[in-house]
Structure formats: C-alpha cells, structure tokens
C-alpha cells in the first residue's frame, strides 16, 4: 500500500521542526487541498499524509508554514521573511510506493530529497 509521509528538520537549530502546519495539494486539474497536518515533537506527522486509495499517481504540492514556525521559536526575521511558506512540488508515478518528502529548513535556506 502506497503512502506519502514527511518530516521537518530545523537545520539552523539542529532540532526537529515541531509544530509546523503542513498542507497537501493535488495539482492535476487545478490545485485541490487533499490533506492537512501539524508536525509533532519529532518533526514528523502522526500518520501518513496520504495512503491507500487517497494516494494517486499525479502531481502534488506540500506547503510548509516555515515562517510561522520560526516566529514561534522567537527567531528574528526580516519582513517579509526570506523563507516563509515553503512549497515543494513533486510527482508520484507509482501510487503503490512509499514517497517520503522531508524538508530541511532554516530562515535562509531549504532543501528536500526523496527519502525512504
């Protein structure tokens, strides 16, 4: 059974990104919200963002509220912040596989990769 998961690492502090709002959109035929979650103390969501029949082949976007997280941590940010909402767009070719899309983020940079 396929599933979509994520986690967030605050690379500026070297800690999990806890309490970050995550929204998932399906992009085929428009932009439709399909899931919401908030990262836990370990920077992960308590369950898959999508799994089983809810995970279909196609294009997706995960939107992370990184700027809100950094403000809540007391991080001084310029206005507007350099990194605020982080949108990661990616494709799912085989809905039977596990797609893990992590975010490594600081107030000044971010990166991702297909994890396991």
N, CA, C and O atoms as CSV, one atom per row, in Angstrom:
chain,resi,resn,atom,element,x,y,z
A,1,UNK,N,N,0.842,-1.179,0.000
A,1,UNK,CA,C,0.000,0.000,0.000
A,1,UNK,C,C,0.888,1.243,0.000
A,1,UNK,O,O,1.790,1.366,0.829
A,2,UNK,N,N,0.635,2.154,-0.922
A,2,UNK,CA,C,1.427,3.365,-1.019
A,2,UNK,C,C,1.053,4.372,0.052
A,2,UNK,O,O,-0.044,4.353,0.611
A,3,UNK,N,N,2.014,5.258,0.317
A,3,UNK,CA,C,1.749,6.320,1.289
A,3,UNK,C,C,2.701,7.485,1.035
A,3,UNK,O,O,3.763,7.336,0.430
A,4,UNK,N,N,2.275,8.651,1.523
A,4,UNK,CA,C,3.063,9.877,1.442
A,4,UNK,C,C,3.330,10.341,2.864
A,4,UNK,O,O,2.400,10.527,3.649
A,5,UNK,N,N,4.606,10.529,3.195
A,5,UNK,CA,C,4.992,10.985,4.526
A,5,UNK,C,C,5.988,12.131,4.396
A,5,UNK,O,O,6.539,12.384,3.324
A,6,UNK,N,N,6.204,12.821,5.521
A,6,UNK,CA,C,7.170,13.917,5.546
A,6,UNK,C,C,7.755,14.041,6.947
A,6,UNK,O,O,7.232,13.476,7.907
A,7,UNK,N,N,8.822,14.771,7.044
A,7,UNK,CA,C,9.313,15.261,8.333
A,7,UNK,C,C,10.092,16.541,8.071
A,7,UNK,O,O,10.508,16.810,6.944
A,8,UNK,N,N,10.286,17.330,9.131
A,8,UNK,CA,C,10.962,18.617,9.006
A,8,UNK,C,C,12.110,18.678,10.005
A,8,UNK,O,O,11.949,18.341,11.178
A,9,UNK,N,N,13.263,19.111,9.524
A,9,UNK,CA,C,14.424,19.337,10.378
A,9,UNK,C,C,14.794,20.810,10.304
A,9,UNK,O,O,15.012,21.347,9.218
A,10,UNK,N,N,14.867,21.463,11.459
A,10,UNK,CA,C,15.317,22.850,11.571
A,10,UNK,C,C,16.842,22.805,11.562
A,10,UNK,O,O,17.466,22.513,12.582
A,11,UNK,N,N,17.437,23.094,10.411
A,11,UNK,CA,C,18.890,22.973,10.284
A,11,UNK,C,C,19.642,24.099,10.979
A,11,UNK,O,O,20.835,23.958,11.248
A,12,UNK,N,N,18.978,25.208,11.275
A,12,UNK,CA,C,19.631,26.303,11.995
A,12,UNK,C,C,19.853,25.929,13.456
A,12,UNK,O,O,20.857,26.312,14.056
A,13,UNK,N,N,18.918,25.183,14.019
A,13,UNK,CA,C,18.999,24.795,15.427
A,13,UNK,C,C,19.445,23.359,15.620
A,13,UNK,O,O,19.828,22.969,16.723
A,14,UNK,N,N,19.399,22.567,14.556
A,14,UNK,CA,C,19.756,21.157,14.661
A,14,UNK,C,C,18.716,20.354,15.416
A,14,UNK,O,O,19.056,19.401,16.117
A,15,UNK,N,N,17.441,20.732,15.278
A,15,UNK,CA,C,16.361,20.070,16.004
A,15,UNK,C,C,15.219,19.735,15.050
A,15,UNK,O,O,15.144,20.287,13.952
A,16,UNK,N,N,14.330,18.831,15.464
A,16,UNK,CA,C,13.139,18.596,14.651
A,16,UNK,C,C,12.301,19.866,14.570
A,16,UNK,O,O,12.269,20.662,15.509
A,17,UNK,N,N,11.635,20.046,13.453
A,17,UNK,CA,C,10.732,21.180,13.269
A,17,UNK,C,C,9.351,20.822,13.788
A,17,UNK,O,O,8.499,20.352,13.034
A,18,UNK,N,N,9.131,21.044,15.070
A,18,UNK,CA,C,7.866,20.674,15.719
A,18,UNK,C,C,6.841,21.793,15.607
A,18,UNK,O,O,7.176,22.970,15.749
A,19,UNK,N,N,5.587,21.419,15.351
A,19,UNK,CA,C,4.502,22.389,15.311
A,19,UNK,C,C,4.361,23.130,13.991
A,19,UNK,O,O,3.793,24.222,13.954
A,20,UNK,N,N,4.868,22.555,12.914
A,20,UNK,CA,C,4.778,23.202,11.606
A,20,UNK,C,C,3.520,22.720,10.882
A,20,UNK,O,O,3.310,21.518,10.718
A,21,UNK,N,N,2.692,23.662,10.454
A,21,UNK,CA,C,1.498,23.327,9.682
A,21,UNK,C,C,1.912,22.865,8.290
A,21,UNK,O,O,2.754,23.480,7.636
A,22,UNK,N,N,1.299,21.765,7.853
A,22,UNK,CA,C,1.593,21.147,6.561
A,22,UNK,C,C,0.274,20.980,5.805
A,22,UNK,O,O,-0.692,20.445,6.349
A,23,UNK,N,N,0.235,21.432,4.568
A,23,UNK,CA,C,-0.951,21.265,3.729
A,23,UNK,C,C,-0.527,20.590,2.436
A,23,UNK,O,O,0.481,20.963,1.837
A,24,UNK,N,N,-1.299,19.594,2.005
A,24,UNK,CA,C,-1.010,18.866,0.774
A,24,UNK,C,C,-2.072,19.210,-0.261
A,24,UNK,O,O,-3.269,19.212,0.028
A,25,UNK,N,N,-1.606,19.503,-1.479
A,25,UNK,CA,C,-2.491,19.813,-2.594
A,25,UNK,C,C,-2.259,18.835,-3.732
A,25,UNK,O,O,-1.123,18.440,-3.996
A,26,UNK,N,N,-3.316,18.450,-4.396
A,26,UNK,CA,C,-3.238,17.695,-5.654
A,26,UNK,C,C,-3.275,18.732,-6.763
A,26,UNK,O,O,-4.132,19.616,-6.749
A,27,UNK,N,N,-2.360,18.641,-7.728
A,27,UNK,CA,C,-2.226,19.675,-8.744
A,27,UNK,C,C,-2.822,19.298,-10.090
A,27,UNK,O,O,-2.945,20.166,-10.954
A,28,UNK,N,N,-3.188,18.077,-10.302
A,28,UNK,CA,C,-3.763,17.681,-11.586
A,28,UNK,C,C,-5.163,18.249,-11.724
A,28,UNK,O,O,-6.025,17.984,-10.886
A,29,UNK,N,N,-5.399,19.025,-12.768
A,29,UNK,CA,C,-6.719,19.614,-13.000
A,29,UNK,C,C,-7.024,20.772,-12.079
A,29,UNK,O,O,-8.195,21.044,-11.819
A,30,UNK,N,N,-6.030,21.457,-11.582
A,30,UNK,CA,C,-6.214,22.564,-10.649
A,30,UNK,C,C,-5.380,22.344,-9.401
A,30,UNK,O,O,-4.450,21.536,-9.399
A,31,UNK,N,N,-5.711,23.055,-8.354
A,31,UNK,CA,C,-4.989,22.947,-7.074
A,31,UNK,C,C,-6.030,22.668,-6.003
A,31,UNK,O,O,-6.760,23.566,-5.583
A,32,UNK,N,N,-6.091,21.409,-5.562
A,32,UNK,CA,C,-7.125,20.969,-4.627
A,32,UNK,C,C,-6.471,20.451,-3.343
A,32,UNK,O,O,-5.616,19.567,-3.389
A,33,UNK,N,N,-6.879,21.008,-2.199
A,33,UNK,CA,C,-6.352,20.543,-0.912
A,33,UNK,C,C,-6.837,19.128,-0.644
A,33,UNK,O,O,-8.027,18.834,-0.764
A,34,UNK,N,N,-5.894,18.246,-0.276
A,34,UNK,CA,C,-6.251,16.853,-0.010
A,34,UNK,C,C,-5.861,16.387,1.396
A,34,UNK,O,O,-6.302,15.323,1.832
A,35,UNK,N,N,-5.045,17.165,2.111
A,35,UNK,CA,C,-4.669,16.766,3.474
A,35,UNK,C,C,-4.070,17.949,4.227
A,35,UNK,O,O,-3.501,18.869,3.639
A,36,UNK,N,N,-4.221,17.891,5.555
A,36,UNK,CA,C,-3.600,18.859,6.467
A,36,UNK,C,C,-3.048,18.098,7.668
A,36,UNK,O,O,-3.589,17.073,8.082
A,37,UNK,N,N,-1.961,18.625,8.209
A,37,UNK,CA,C,-1.377,18.024,9.409
A,37,UNK,C,C,-0.500,19.069,10.083
A,37,UNK,O,O,-0.254,20.140,9.529
A,38,UNK,N,N,-0.036,18.747,11.276
A,38,UNK,CA,C,0.933,19.558,12.014
A,38,UNK,C,C,2.013,18.603,12.499
A,38,UNK,O,O,1.713,17.527,13.016
A,39,UNK,N,N,3.278,19.001,12.329
A,39,UNK,CA,C,4.361,18.120,12.761
A,39,UNK,C,C,4.391,17.992,14.283
A,39,UNK,O,O,4.083,18.940,15.007
A,40,UNK,N,N,4.765,16.812,14.749
A,40,UNK,CA,C,4.816,16.534,16.185
A,40,UNK,C,C,6.193,16.897,16.759
A,40,UNK,O,O,6.998,17.538,16.084
A,41,UNK,N,N,6.459,16.490,17.992
A,41,UNK,CA,C,7.714,16.829,18.689
A,41,UNK,C,C,8.950,16.319,17.954
A,41,UNK,O,O,10.050,16.835,18.151
A,42,UNK,N,N,8.767,15.295,17.098
A,42,UNK,CA,C,9.882,14.711,16.359
A,42,UNK,C,C,9.977,15.288,14.943
A,42,UNK,O,O,10.774,14.812,14.135
A,43,UNK,N,N,9.165,16.317,14.637
A,43,UNK,CA,C,9.173,16.921,13.314
A,43,UNK,C,C,8.454,16.096,12.265
A,43,UNK,O,O,8.543,16.384,11.071
A,44,UNK,N,N,7.743,15.073,12.706
A,44,UNK,CA,C,7.011,14.188,11.797
A,44,UNK,C,C,5.521,14.347,12.017
A,44,UNK,O,O,5.092,14.878,13.042
A,45,UNK,N,N,4.742,13.896,11.070
A,45,UNK,CA,C,3.297,13.865,11.246
A,45,UNK,C,C,2.934,12.545,11.917
A,45,UNK,O,O,3.633,11.546,11.744
A,46,UNK,N,N,1.861,12.537,12.670
A,46,UNK,CA,C,1.494,11.342,13.433
A,46,UNK,C,C,1.093,10.162,12.553
A,46,UNK,O,O,1.102,9.020,13.012
A,47,UNK,N,N,0.751,10.418,11.329
A,47,UNK,CA,C,0.407,9.361,10.384
A,47,UNK,C,C,0.750,9.821,8.987
A,47,UNK,O,O,1.179,10.959,8.798
A,48,UNK,N,N,0.567,8.949,7.996
A,48,UNK,CA,C,0.822,9.357,6.615
A,48,UNK,C,C,-0.069,10.530,6.212
A,48,UNK,O,O,-1.206,10.641,6.668
A,49,UNK,N,N,0.454,11.394,5.361
A,49,UNK,CA,C,-0.345,12.493,4.824
A,49,UNK,C,C,-1.426,11.940,3.901
A,49,UNK,O,O,-2.569,12.397,3.927
A,50,UNK,N,N,-1.060,10.966,3.094
A,50,UNK,CA,C,-1.982,10.248,2.217
A,50,UNK,C,C,-1.567,8.788,2.208
A,50,UNK,O,O,-0.384,8.471,2.332
A,51,UNK,N,N,-2.547,7.896,2.060
A,51,UNK,CA,C,-2.219,6.476,1.933
A,51,UNK,C,C,-3.367,5.742,1.260
A,51,UNK,O,O,-4.494,6.232,1.191
A,52,UNK,N,N,-3.050,4.562,0.771
A,52,UNK,CA,C,-4.056,3.727,0.139
A,52,UNK,C,C,-4.693,4.397,-1.066
A,52,UNK,O,O,-4.006,4.986,-1.901
A,53,UNK,N,N,-6.021,4.301,-1.147
A,53,UNK,CA,C,-6.765,4.846,-2.285
A,53,UNK,C,C,-6.660,6.367,-2.375
A,53,UNK,O,O,-6.876,6.924,-3.451
A,54,UNK,N,N,-6.336,7.057,-1.277
A,54,UNK,CA,C,-6.209,8.516,-1.289
A,54,UNK,C,C,-4.946,8.980,-2.019
A,54,UNK,O,O,-4.853,10.135,-2.434
A,55,UNK,N,N,-3.983,8.080,-2.172
A,55,UNK,CA,C,-2.736,8.411,-2.866
A,55,UNK,C,C,-2.849,7.924,-4.306
A,55,UNK,O,O,-2.918,6.723,-4.566
A,56,UNK,N,N,-2.867,8.869,-5.231
A,56,UNK,CA,C,-2.988,8.563,-6.648
A,56,UNK,C,C,-1.763,9.073,-7.382
A,56,UNK,O,O,-1.113,10.017,-6.933
A,57,UNK,N,N,-1.448,8.459,-8.499
A,57,UNK,CA,C,-0.373,8.973,-9.341
A,57,UNK,C,C,-0.755,10.385,-9.790
A,57,UNK,O,O,-1.922,10.667,-10.060
A,58,UNK,N,N,0.238,11.258,-9.867
A,58,UNK,CA,C,-0.027,12.622,-10.305
A,58,UNK,C,C,0.937,13.602,-9.684
A,58,UNK,O,O,1.951,13.220,-9.099
A,59,UNK,N,N,0.605,14.879,-9.819
A,59,UNK,CA,C,1.445,15.957,-9.306
A,59,UNK,C,C,0.864,16.482,-7.995
A,59,UNK,O,O,-0.351,16.612,-7.845
A,60,UNK,N,N,1.759,16.782,-7.045
A,60,UNK,CA,C,1.361,17.229,-5.715
A,60,UNK,C,C,2.222,18.415,-5.276
A,60,UNK,O,O,3.278,18.692,-5.846
A,61,UNK,N,N,1.738,19.096,-4.253
A,61,UNK,CA,C,2.490,20.154,-3.593
A,61,UNK,C,C,2.292,19.983,-2.092
A,61,UNK,O,O,1.171,19.789,-1.622
A,62,UNK,N,N,3.376,20.056,-1.356
A,62,UNK,CA,C,3.291,20.148,0.108
A,62,UNK,C,C,3.711,21.563,0.477
A,62,UNK,O,O,4.781,22.027,0.082
A,63,UNK,N,N,2.857,22.244,1.240
A,63,UNK,CA,C,3.127,23.614,1.683
A,63,UNK,C,C,3.419,23.582,3.180
A,63,UNK,O,O,2.584,23.149,3.974
A,64,UNK,N,N,4.606,24.042,3.559
A,64,UNK,CA,C,5.046,24.076,4.953
A,64,UNK,C,C,5.032,25.525,5.444
A,64,UNK,O,O,5.577,26.403,4.775
A,65,UNK,N,N,4.428,25.787,6.585
A,65,UNK,CA,C,4.371,27.130,7.171
A,65,UNK,C,C,5.638,27.385,7.994
A,65,UNK,O,O,5.582,27.497,9.219
A,66,UNK,N,N,6.764,27.473,7.313
A,66,UNK,CA,C,8.065,27.609,7.981
A,66,UNK,C,C,8.222,28.956,8.673
A,66,UNK,O,O,8.756,29.019,9.781
A,67,UNK,N,N,7.768,30.031,8.044
A,67,UNK,CA,C,7.895,31.356,8.654
A,67,UNK,C,C,7.156,31.445,9.976
A,67,UNK,O,O,7.680,32.003,10.939
A,68,UNK,N,N,5.946,30.903,10.038
A,68,UNK,CA,C,5.186,30.881,11.292
A,68,UNK,C,C,5.946,30.110,12.365
A,68,UNK,O,O,5.972,30.512,13.528
A,69,UNK,N,N,6.561,29.003,11.970
A,69,UNK,CA,C,7.354,28.198,12.903
A,69,UNK,C,C,8.534,29.016,13.454
A,69,UNK,O,O,8.749,29.047,14.665
A,70,UNK,N,N,9.286,29.667,12.587
A,70,UNK,CA,C,10.450,30.435,13.050
A,70,UNK,C,C,10.033,31.596,13.952
A,70,UNK,O,O,10.711,31.889,14.937
A,71,UNK,N,N,8.931,32.252,13.624
A,71,UNK,CA,C,8.423,33.323,14.502
A,71,UNK,C,C,8.077,32.762,15.881
A,71,UNK,O,O,8.400,33.375,16.898
A,72,UNK,N,N,7.426,31.609,15.918
A,72,UNK,CA,C,7.042,30.985,17.189
A,72,UNK,C,C,8.270,30.585,18.011
A,72,UNK,O,O,8.199,30.501,19.237
A,73,UNK,N,N,9.386,30.340,17.337
A,73,UNK,CA,C,10.640,29.995,18.026
A,73,UNK,C,C,11.372,31.234,18.526
A,73,UNK,O,O,12.414,31.120,19.172
A,74,UNK,N,N,10.837,32.415,18.232
A,74,UNK,CA,C,11.480,33.660,18.655
A,74,UNK,C,C,12.582,34.109,17.716
A,74,UNK,O,O,13.365,34.994,18.062
A,75,UNK,N,N,12.657,33.514,16.532
A,75,UNK,CA,C,13.673,33.873,15.549
A,75,UNK,C,C,13.357,35.256,14.973
A,75,UNK,O,O,12.244,35.491,14.501
A,76,UNK,N,N,14.315,36.156,15.008
A,76,UNK,CA,C,14.137,37.470,14.389
A,76,UNK,C,C,14.204,37.297,12.877
A,76,UNK,O,O,15.210,36.833,12.339
A,77,UNK,N,N,13.131,37.672,12.202
A,77,UNK,CA,C,13.057,37.545,10.755
A,77,UNK,C,C,12.829,38.915,10.131
A,77,UNK,O,O,12.160,39.764,10.721
A,78,UNK,N,N,13.381,39.135,8.944
A,78,UNK,CA,C,13.041,40.370,8.233
A,78,UNK,C,C,11.601,40.260,7.739
A,78,UNK,O,O,11.053,39.160,7.668
A,79,UNK,N,N,10.998,41.374,7.403
A,79,UNK,CA,C,9.655,41.365,6.814
A,79,UNK,C,C,9.723,41.936,5.411
A,79,UNK,O,O,10.113,43.091,5.245
A,80,UNK,N,N,9.368,41.187,4.425
A,80,UNK,CA,C,8.928,39.805,4.532
A,80,UNK,C,C,10.115,38.878,4.764
A,80,UNK,O,O,11.244,39.206,4.399
A,81,UNK,N,N,9.858,37.711,5.375
A,81,UNK,CA,C,10.949,36.758,5.617
A,81,UNK,C,C,11.521,36.230,4.306
A,81,UNK,O,O,10.818,36.152,3.298
A,82,UNK,N,N,12.790,35.872,4.329
A,82,UNK,CA,C,13.408,35.268,3.153
A,82,UNK,C,C,12.775,33.911,2.864
A,82,UNK,O,O,12.421,33.622,1.721
A,83,UNK,N,N,12.628,33.073,3.896
A,83,UNK,CA,C,11.920,31.792,3.785
A,83,UNK,C,C,10.661,31.910,4.632
A,83,UNK,O,O,10.735,32.113,5.844
A,84,UNK,N,N,9.514,31.781,3.989
A,84,UNK,CA,C,8.239,31.892,4.692
A,84,UNK,C,C,7.448,30.611,4.464
A,84,UNK,O,O,7.635,29.636,5.192
A,85,UNK,N,N,6.580,30.595,3.481
A,85,UNK,CA,C,5.892,29.359,3.120
A,85,UNK,C,C,6.766,28.619,2.111
A,85,UNK,O,O,7.160,29.182,1.090
A,86,UNK,N,N,7.062,27.365,2.403
A,86,UNK,CA,C,7.881,26.558,1.509
A,86,UNK,C,C,6.964,25.597,0.765
A,86,UNK,O,O,6.301,24.760,1.377
A,87,UNK,N,N,6.930,25.722,-0.550
A,87,UNK,CA,C,6.110,24.860,-1.397
A,87,UNK,C,C,7.022,23.882,-2.129
A,87,UNK,O,O,7.900,24.286,-2.892
A,88,UNK,N,N,6.807,22.602,-1.891
A,88,UNK,CA,C,7.567,21.567,-2.584
A,88,UNK,C,C,6.631,20.868,-3.561
A,88,UNK,O,O,5.634,20.273,-3.150
A,89,UNK,N,N,6.945,20.936,-4.845
A,89,UNK,CA,C,6.139,20.279,-5.874
A,89,UNK,C,C,6.881,19.047,-6.367
A,89,UNK,O,O,8.092,19.081,-6.584
A,90,UNK,N,N,6.144,17.968,-6.539
A,90,UNK,CA,C,6.751,16.691,-6.918
A,90,UNK,C,C,5.701,15.817,-7.575
A,90,UNK,O,O,4.504,16.091,-7.491
A,91,UNK,N,N,6.160,14.764,-8.227
A,91,UNK,CA,C,5.266,13.831,-8.892
A,91,UNK,C,C,5.297,12.465,-8.248
A,91,UNK,O,O,6.331,12.013,-7.755
A,92,UNK,N,N,4.154,11.817,-8.258
A,92,UNK,CA,C,4.038,10.432,-7.806
A,92,UNK,C,C,3.704,9.594,-9.035
A,92,UNK,O,O,2.615,9.705,-9.599
A,93,UNK,N,N,4.648,8.760,-9.438
A,93,UNK,CA,C,4.470,7.932,-10.625
A,93,UNK,C,C,3.816,6.595,-10.290
A,93,UNK,O,O,3.051,6.055,-11.089
A,94,UNK,N,N,4.117,6.065,-9.114
A,94,UNK,CA,C,3.599,4.751,-8.711
A,94,UNK,C,C,2.945,4.887,-7.340
A,94,UNK,O,O,3.630,4.950,-6.319
A,95,UNK,N,N,1.627,4.932,-7.326
A,95,UNK,CA,C,0.894,5.147,-6.070
A,95,UNK,C,C,1.005,3.976,-5.111
A,95,UNK,O,O,0.533,4.071,-3.979
A,96,UNK,N,N,1.600,2.898,-5.519
A,96,UNK,CA,C,1.820,1.763,-4.622
A,96,UNK,C,C,3.093,1.865,-3.810
A,96,UNK,O,O,3.333,1.026,-2.942
A,97,UNK,N,N,3.912,2.867,-4.066
A,97,UNK,CA,C,5.186,3.035,-3.357
A,97,UNK,C,C,5.057,4.015,-2.198
A,97,UNK,O,O,4.070,4.740,-2.074
A,98,UNK,N,N,6.086,4.014,-1.354
A,98,UNK,CA,C,6.194,4.979,-0.261
A,98,UNK,C,C,6.990,6.175,-0.773
A,98,UNK,O,O,8.130,6.031,-1.214
A,99,UNK,N,N,6.379,7.355,-0.710
A,99,UNK,CA,C,7.047,8.604,-1.060
A,99,UNK,C,C,7.236,9.394,0.223
A,99,UNK,O,O,6.267,9.833,0.843
A,100,UNK,N,N,8.500,9.573,0.619
A,100,UNK,CA,C,8.836,10.357,1.808
A,100,UNK,C,C,9.484,11.642,1.324
A,100,UNK,O,O,10.513,11.608,0.650
A,101,UNK,N,N,8.874,12.791,1.670
A,101,UNK,CA,C,9.336,14.089,1.179
A,101,UNK,C,C,9.690,14.957,2.386
A,101,UNK,O,O,8.839,15.685,2.895
A,102,UNK,N,N,10.943,14.883,2.846
A,102,UNK,CA,C,11.353,15.679,4.001
A,102,UNK,C,C,11.727,17.109,3.613
A,102,UNK,O,O,12.027,17.405,2.457
A,103,UNK,N,N,11.699,17.978,4.612
A,103,UNK,CA,C,12.121,19.365,4.444
A,103,UNK,C,C,13.214,19.666,5.454
A,103,UNK,O,O,13.029,19.479,6.656
A,104,UNK,N,N,14.349,20.131,4.962
A,104,UNK,CA,C,15.422,20.649,5.808
A,104,UNK,C,C,15.373,22.156,5.625
A,104,UNK,O,O,15.503,22.647,4.503
A,105,UNK,N,N,15.186,22.904,6.723
A,105,UNK,CA,C,14.882,24.325,6.573
A,105,UNK,C,C,15.571,25.176,7.633
A,105,UNK,O,O,15.759,24.748,8.772
A,106,UNK,N,N,15.937,26.371,7.241
A,106,UNK,CA,C,16.428,27.414,8.142
A,106,UNK,C,C,15.762,28.711,7.684
A,106,UNK,O,O,15.071,28.711,6.665
A,107,UNK,N,N,15.950,29.809,8.407
A,107,UNK,CA,C,15.373,31.069,7.930
A,107,UNK,C,C,15.961,31.547,6.604
A,107,UNK,O,O,15.436,32.481,5.998
A,108,UNK,N,N,17.055,30.911,6.143
A,108,UNK,CA,C,17.753,31.402,4.954
A,108,UNK,C,C,17.874,30.377,3.841
A,108,UNK,O,O,18.388,30.700,2.770
A,109,UNK,N,N,17.416,29.147,4.060
A,109,UNK,CA,C,17.547,28.138,3.002
A,109,UNK,C,C,16.647,26.948,3.300
A,109,UNK,O,O,16.163,26.774,4.419
A,110,UNK,N,N,16.435,26.130,2.266
A,110,UNK,CA,C,15.738,24.863,2.452
A,110,UNK,C,C,16.143,23.894,1.358
A,110,UNK,O,O,16.613,24.296,0.294
A,111,UNK,N,N,15.955,22.619,1.632
A,111,UNK,CA,C,16.215,21.577,0.633
A,111,UNK,C,C,15.323,20.380,0.931
A,111,UNK,O,O,14.738,20.261,2.008
A,112,UNK,N,N,15.241,19.507,-0.050
A,112,UNK,CA,C,14.443,18.295,0.084
A,112,UNK,C,C,15.089,17.182,-0.729
A,112,UNK,O,O,16.062,17.410,-1.448
A,113,UNK,N,N,14.552,16.009,-0.612
A,113,UNK,CA,C,15.000,14.844,-1.384
A,113,UNK,C,C,13.910,13.785,-1.257
A,113,UNK,O,O,13.018,13.924,-0.421
A,114,UNK,N,N,13.964,12.745,-2.060
A,114,UNK,CA,C,13.031,11.637,-1.876
A,114,UNK,C,C,13.674,10.676,-0.892
A,114,UNK,O,O,14.655,10.000,-1.200
A,115,UNK,N,N,13.102,10.636,0.285
A,115,UNK,CA,C,13.624,9.783,1.338
A,115,UNK,C,C,12.990,8.403,1.296
A,115,UNK,O,O,12.277,8.040,0.360
A,116,UNK,N,N,13.276,7.658,2.338
A,116,UNK,CA,C,12.732,6.294,2.416
A,116,UNK,C,C,11.927,6.112,3.680
A,116,UNK,O,O,11.391,5.030,3.920
